[in-house]
Amino acid sequence: MNIKKLVVEFGTGFTIALLTVALVTFLWNLIGHGESTIDWETSFRFAVMFGIILTWAKSREIKENLIIQKSKTTERRKK
């Protein structure tokens, strides 16, 4: 996985997590406390965390798929 794909994967995960957590904190504060505020500190914290974790998981998945493909190719050549 090259750097460009890593940045795109991180940016996608970060953006989705940021928007989701911001919406959840907004609704939580609106319903629970009667205030229409967003907890940006928590939103950014979760977004960074999920961005890193999702990017790492995706890169591992790609590496595992490459290993499986290489082993299948090697088995075909032996036949």
FIFI-422742 format. One record per atom (N, C-alpha, C, CB): atom name; x, y, z; residue number from 1. Coordinates in nm, 2 decimals. Each point is the difference from the previous one (the first is absolute). Glycine has a CB too. Example, Ala and Ser with C-alpha at 12.3 -4.5 7.8 and 13.67 -1.06 7.14 Angstrom:
<sites>
SITE  name      c1      c2      c3  resi
SITE     N    1.32   -0.57    0.78     1
SITE    CA   -0.09    0.12    0.00     1
SITE     C    0.09    0.12    0.00     1
SITE    CB   -0.19   -0.12    0.12     1
SITE     N    0.15    0.23   -0.19     2
SITE    CA    0.09    0.11    0.00     2
SITE     C   -0.08    0.11    0.08     2
SITE    CB    0.12   -0.06   -0.22     2
</sites>
This chain:
<sites>
SITE  name      c1      c2      c3  resi
SITE     N    0.09   -0.12    0.00     1
SITE    CA   -0.09    0.12    0.00     1
SITE     C    0.09    0.12    0.00     1
SITE    CB   -0.19   -0.12    0.12     1
SITE     N    0.17    0.21   -0.22     2
SITE    CA    0.09    0.12    0.00     2
SITE     C   -0.06    0.11    0.08     2
SITE    CB    0.07   -0.07   -0.23     2
SITE     N    0.01    0.18    0.24     3
SITE    CA   -0.03    0.11    0.09     3
SITE     C   -0.13    0.07   -0.04     3
SITE    CB    0.24    0.03    0.04     3
SITE     N   -0.27   -0.02   -0.17     4
SITE    CA   -0.12    0.07   -0.04     4
SITE     C   -0.12   -0.08    0.05     4
SITE    CB    0.12    0.09   -0.20     4
SITE     N   -0.12   -0.22    0.18     5
SITE    CA   -0.11   -0.08    0.05     5
SITE     C   -0.02    0.01    0.15     5
SITE    CB    0.03   -0.16   -0.20     5
SITE     N    0.08    0.16    0.27     6
SITE    CA    0.00    0.01    0.15     6
SITE     C   -0.07    0.13    0.04     6
SITE    CB    0.21   -0.14    0.02     6
SITE     N   -0.17    0.25   -0.09     7
SITE    CA   -0.05    0.13    0.04     7
SITE     C   -0.15    0.00   -0.03     7
SITE    CB    0.22    0.11   -0.05     7
SITE     N   -0.26   -0.16   -0.07     8
SITE    CA   -0.15    0.00   -0.04     8
SITE     C   -0.08   -0.09    0.10     8
SITE    CB    0.07    0.03   -0.24     8
SITE     N   -0.01   -0.15    0.28     9
SITE    CA   -0.07   -0.08    0.10     9
SITE     C   -0.02    0.07    0.13     9
SITE    CB    0.09   -0.20   -0.12     9
SITE     N    0.02    0.26    0.17    10
SITE    CA    0.00    0.07    0.13    10
SITE     C   -0.10    0.12   -0.01    10
SITE    CB    0.24   -0.07    0.04    10
SITE     N   -0.23    0.15   -0.15    11
SITE    CA   -0.09    0.11   -0.01    11
SITE     C   -0.15   -0.04   -0.01    11
SITE    CB    0.18    0.12   -0.12    11
SITE     N   -0.21   -0.23    0.06    12
SITE    CA   -0.14   -0.05   -0.01    12
SITE     C   -0.05   -0.04    0.14    12
SITE    CB    0.04   -0.07   -0.24    12
SITE     N    0.04   -0.01    0.31    13
SITE    CA   -0.04   -0.05    0.13    13
SITE     C   -0.01    0.11    0.10    13
SITE    CB    0.11   -0.21   -0.05    13
SITE     N   -0.01    0.31    0.04    14
SITE    CA    0.00    0.11    0.09    14
SITE     C   -0.13    0.09   -0.02    14
SITE    CB    0.25    0.00    0.00    14
SITE     N   -0.28    0.03   -0.13    15
SITE    CA   -0.12    0.08   -0.03    15
SITE     C   -0.13   -0.06    0.05    15
SITE    CB    0.13    0.09   -0.20    15
SITE     N   -0.14   -0.22    0.17    16
SITE    CA   -0.13   -0.07    0.04    16
SITE     C   -0.01    0.00    0.15    16
SITE    CB    0.01   -0.14   -0.21    16
SITE     N    0.10    0.10    0.28    17
SITE    CA    0.00    0.00    0.14    17
SITE     C   -0.03    0.13    0.06    17
SITE    CB    0.16   -0.19    0.00    17
SITE     N   -0.10    0.30   -0.05    18
SITE    CA   -0.02    0.13    0.05    18
SITE     C   -0.14    0.05   -0.01    18
SITE    CB    0.23    0.05   -0.06    18
SITE     N   -0.29   -0.07   -0.06    19
SITE    CA   -0.14    0.04   -0.02    19
SITE     C   -0.09   -0.08    0.09    19
SITE    CB    0.05    0.06   -0.23    19
SITE     N   -0.03   -0.19    0.24    20
SITE    CA   -0.09   -0.09    0.08    20
SITE     C    0.01    0.04    0.15    20
SITE    CB    0.03   -0.19   -0.16    20
SITE     N    0.09    0.20    0.21    21
SITE    CA    0.01    0.03    0.15    21
SITE     C   -0.05    0.15    0.02    21
SITE    CB    0.20   -0.16    0.02    21
SITE     N   -0.17    0.25   -0.11    22
SITE    CA   -0.06    0.13    0.02    22
SITE     C   -0.15    0.00    0.01    22
SITE    CB    0.20    0.10   -0.12    22
SITE     N   -0.26   -0.17    0.03    23
SITE    CA   -0.15   -0.01    0.00    23
SITE     C   -0.05   -0.07    0.13    23
SITE    CB    0.01   -0.01   -0.25    23
SITE     N    0.06   -0.09    0.29    24
SITE    CA   -0.04   -0.07    0.12    24
SITE     C    0.01    0.09    0.12    24
SITE    CB    0.07   -0.22   -0.10    24
SITE     N    0.04    0.29    0.12    25
SITE    CA    0.02    0.09    0.11    25
SITE     C   -0.10    0.11    0.00    25
SITE    CB    0.24   -0.06    0.01    25
SITE     N   -0.27    0.11   -0.13    26
SITE    CA   -0.10    0.11   -0.02    26
SITE     C   -0.14   -0.05    0.05    26
SITE    CB    0.13    0.10   -0.19    26
SITE     N   -0.17   -0.22    0.14    27
SITE    CA   -0.13   -0.05    0.04    27
SITE     C    0.00   -0.04    0.15    27
SITE    CB   -0.03   -0.08   -0.23    27
SITE     N    0.14    0.03    0.28    28
SITE    CA    0.00   -0.03    0.14    28
SITE     C   -0.01    0.12    0.09    28
SITE    CB    0.15   -0.19   -0.05    28
SITE     N   -0.08    0.30    0.01    29
SITE    CA   -0.02    0.12    0.08    29
SITE     C   -0.13    0.07   -0.02    29
SITE    CB    0.24    0.03   -0.02    29
SITE     N   -0.30   -0.04   -0.10    30
SITE    CA   -0.13    0.06   -0.02    30
SITE     C   -0.11   -0.07    0.07    30
SITE    CB    0.08    0.07   -0.22    30
SITE     N   -0.08   -0.21    0.22    31
SITE    CA   -0.10   -0.07    0.06    31
SITE     C    0.02   -0.01    0.15    31
SITE    CB   -0.03   -0.14   -0.20    31
SITE     N    0.15    0.11    0.24    32
SITE    CA    0.03   -0.02    0.15    32
SITE     C    0.01    0.13    0.08    32
SITE    CB    0.12   -0.21   -0.07    32
SITE     N   -0.06    0.31    0.01    33
SITE    CA    0.03    0.12    0.08    33
SITE     C   -0.08    0.13   -0.05    33
SITE    CB    0.22   -0.10    0.04    33
SITE     N   -0.28    0.09   -0.15    34
SITE    CA   -0.08    0.11   -0.06    34
SITE     C    0.09    0.11   -0.06    34
SITE    CB   -0.17   -0.05    0.17    34
SITE     N    0.30    0.01   -0.20    35
SITE    CA    0.09    0.10   -0.06    35
SITE     C    0.04   -0.05   -0.14    35
SITE    CB    0.09    0.06    0.23    35
SITE     N   -0.08    0.03   -0.32    36
SITE    CA    0.04   -0.04   -0.14    36
SITE     C    0.15    0.02   -0.02    36
SITE    CB   -0.23    0.05   -0.08    36
SITE     N    0.31   -0.13    0.15    37
SITE    CA    0.15    0.01   -0.01    37
SITE     C    0.06   -0.13   -0.05    37
SITE    CB    0.00    0.17    0.18    37
SITE     N    0.11   -0.16   -0.25    38
SITE    CA    0.08   -0.12   -0.04    38
SITE     C    0.13    0.00    0.08    38
SITE    CB   -0.10    0.01   -0.24    38
SITE     N    0.13   -0.13    0.29    39
SITE    CA    0.13   -0.02    0.07    39
SITE     C    0.11   -0.03   -0.10    39
SITE    CB   -0.13   -0.09    0.20    39
SITE     N    0.19    0.20   -0.25    40
SITE    CA    0.10   -0.02   -0.11    40
SITE     C    0.13   -0.08    0.05    40
SITE    CB   -0.09    0.22   -0.10    40
SITE     N    0.12   -0.20    0.23    41
SITE    CA    0.12   -0.07    0.05    41
SITE     C   -0.02   -0.15   -0.01    41
SITE    CB    0.04    0.19    0.16    41
SITE     N   -0.16   -0.24   -0.12    42
SITE    CA   -0.03   -0.14   -0.01    42
SITE     C   -0.01   -0.05   -0.14    42
SITE    CB   -0.12    0.01    0.22    42
SITE     N    0.06    0.08   -0.31    43
SITE    CA   -0.02   -0.04   -0.14    43
SITE     C    0.14   -0.02   -0.07    43
SITE    CB   -0.22    0.13    0.00    43
SITE     N    0.31   -0.03    0.02    44
SITE    CA    0.13   -0.02   -0.06    44
SITE     C    0.08   -0.12    0.06    44
SITE    CB    0.00    0.25   -0.04    44
SITE     N   -0.01   -0.27    0.17    45
SITE    CA    0.07   -0.11    0.06    45
SITE     C   -0.05   -0.13   -0.07    45
SITE    CB    0.02    0.13    0.22    45
SITE     N   -0.15   -0.15   -0.22    46
SITE    CA   -0.05   -0.13   -0.06    46
SITE     C    0.03    0.00   -0.15    46
SITE    CB   -0.18    0.00    0.17    46
SITE     N    0.18    0.11   -0.24    47
SITE    CA    0.02    0.00   -0.15    47
SITE     C    0.15   -0.04   -0.02    47
SITE    CB   -0.17    0.18   -0.04    47
SITE     N    0.26   -0.13    0.11    48
SITE    CA    0.14   -0.04   -0.02    48
SITE     C    0.02   -0.15    0.03    48
SITE    CB    0.07    0.23    0.06    48
SITE     N   -0.13   -0.27    0.05    49
SITE    CA    0.01   -0.14    0.04    49
SITE     C   -0.05   -0.10   -0.10    49
SITE    CB   -0.02    0.08    0.24    49
SITE     N   -0.11   -0.05   -0.29    50
SITE    CA   -0.06   -0.08   -0.10    50
SITE     C    0.07    0.01   -0.13    50
SITE    CB   -0.22    0.02    0.12    50
SITE     N    0.27    0.09   -0.16    51
SITE    CA    0.07    0.02   -0.12    51
SITE     C    0.13   -0.09    0.00    51
SITE    CB   -0.08    0.23   -0.02    51
SITE     N    0.15   -0.23    0.13    52
SITE    CA    0.12   -0.08    0.01    52
SITE     C   -0.03   -0.15   -0.01    52
SITE    CB    0.11    0.18    0.13    52
SITE     N   -0.21   -0.22   -0.04    53
SITE    CA   -0.04   -0.14    0.01    53
SITE     C   -0.05   -0.06   -0.13    53
SITE    CB   -0.05    0.04    0.24    53
SITE     N   -0.04    0.04   -0.31    54
SITE    CA   -0.06   -0.05   -0.12    54
SITE     C    0.10   -0.01   -0.12    54
SITE    CB   -0.22    0.10    0.07    54
SITE     N    0.32    0.00   -0.07    55
SITE    CA    0.10    0.00   -0.10    55
SITE     C    0.09   -0.12    0.02    55
SITE    CB   -0.01    0.25   -0.02    55
SITE     N    0.05   -0.28    0.15    56
SITE    CA    0.08   -0.11    0.03    56
SITE     C   -0.07   -0.14   -0.04    56
SITE    CB    0.11    0.14    0.19    56
SITE     N   -0.23   -0.15   -0.15    57
SITE    CA   -0.08   -0.12   -0.04    57
SITE     C   -0.01   -0.02   -0.15    57
SITE    CB   -0.13    0.03    0.21    57
SITE     N    0.11    0.07   -0.28    58
SITE    CA   -0.01   -0.01   -0.15    58
SITE     C    0.14   -0.04   -0.06    58
SITE    CB   -0.19    0.18    0.00    58
SITE     N    0.29   -0.12    0.05    59
SITE    CA    0.14   -0.04   -0.05    59
SITE     C    0.03   -0.14    0.03    59
SITE    CB    0.08    0.24    0.03    59
SITE     N   -0.12   -0.29    0.09    60
SITE    CA    0.02   -0.14    0.03    60
SITE     C   -0.08   -0.09   -0.09    60
SITE    CB    0.05    0.06    0.24    60
SITE     N   -0.17   -0.02   -0.27    61
SITE    CA   -0.09   -0.08   -0.09    61
SITE     C    0.06   -0.01   -0.14    61
SITE    CB   -0.20    0.07    0.14    61
SITE     N    0.25    0.04   -0.19    62
SITE    CA    0.07    0.00   -0.13    62
SITE     C    0.12   -0.09    0.00    62
SITE    CB   -0.09    0.23   -0.04    62
SITE     N    0.17   -0.22    0.14    63
SITE    CA    0.12   -0.09    0.01    63
SITE     C   -0.03   -0.14    0.00    63
SITE    CB    0.12    0.18    0.12    63
SITE     N   -0.22   -0.22   -0.04    64
SITE    CA   -0.05   -0.14    0.01    64
SITE     C   -0.05   -0.05   -0.13    64
SITE    CB   -0.05    0.03    0.24    64
SITE     N   -0.02    0.05   -0.31    65
SITE    CA   -0.05   -0.03   -0.14    65
SITE     C    0.11   -0.03   -0.09    65
SITE    CB   -0.21    0.13    0.04    65
SITE     N    0.31   -0.04   -0.04    66
SITE    CA    0.12   -0.02   -0.09    66
SITE     C    0.07   -0.13    0.04    66
SITE    CB    0.03    0.25   -0.02    66
SITE     N   -0.01   -0.28    0.14    67
SITE    CA    0.06   -0.13    0.04    67
SITE     C   -0.08   -0.12   -0.05    67
SITE    CB    0.10    0.11    0.20    67
SITE     N   -0.23   -0.10   -0.19    68
SITE    CA   -0.09   -0.11   -0.04    68
SITE     C    0.01   -0.02   -0.15    68
SITE    CB   -0.15    0.04    0.19    68
SITE     N    0.15    0.08   -0.27    69
SITE    CA    0.01   -0.01   -0.14    69
SITE     C    0.14   -0.06   -0.05    69
SITE    CB   -0.15    0.20   -0.01    69
SITE     N    0.26   -0.16    0.08    70
SITE    CA    0.13   -0.05   -0.03    70
SITE     C    0.00   -0.15    0.02    70
SITE    CB    0.11    0.22    0.06    70
SITE     N   -0.16   -0.27    0.05    71
SITE    CA    0.00   -0.14    0.03    71
SITE     C   -0.08   -0.08   -0.10    71
SITE    CB    0.03    0.05    0.24    71
SITE     N   -0.14    0.00   -0.29    72
SITE    CA   -0.08   -0.06   -0.10    72
SITE     C    0.07   -0.01   -0.13    72
SITE    CB   -0.21    0.08    0.11    72
SITE     N    0.28    0.03   -0.15    73
SITE    CA    0.08    0.00   -0.12    73
SITE     C    0.11   -0.10    0.00    73
SITE    CB   -0.05    0.24   -0.02    73
SITE     N    0.12   -0.25    0.14    74
SITE    CA    0.10   -0.10    0.01    74
SITE     C   -0.05   -0.14   -0.01    74
SITE    CB    0.12    0.16    0.15    74
SITE     N   -0.24   -0.19   -0.09    75
SITE    CA   -0.06   -0.13   -0.01    75
SITE     C   -0.04   -0.04   -0.15    75
SITE    CB   -0.09    0.03    0.24    75
SITE     N    0.05    0.07   -0.31    76
SITE    CA   -0.04   -0.02   -0.14    76
SITE     C    0.13   -0.03   -0.09    76
SITE    CB   -0.20    0.16    0.03    76
SITE     N    0.31   -0.09    0.01    77
SITE    CA    0.12   -0.03   -0.08    77
SITE     C    0.06   -0.14    0.03    77
SITE    CB    0.05    0.25    0.01    77
SITE     N   -0.07   -0.30    0.11    78
SITE    CA    0.05   -0.13    0.03    78
SITE     C   -0.08   -0.11   -0.07    78
SITE    CB    0.06    0.08    0.22    78
SITE     N   -0.18   -0.06   -0.26    79
SITE    CA   -0.08   -0.10   -0.07    79
SITE     C    0.04   -0.01   -0.14    79
SITE    CB   -0.19    0.04    0.14    79
</sites>
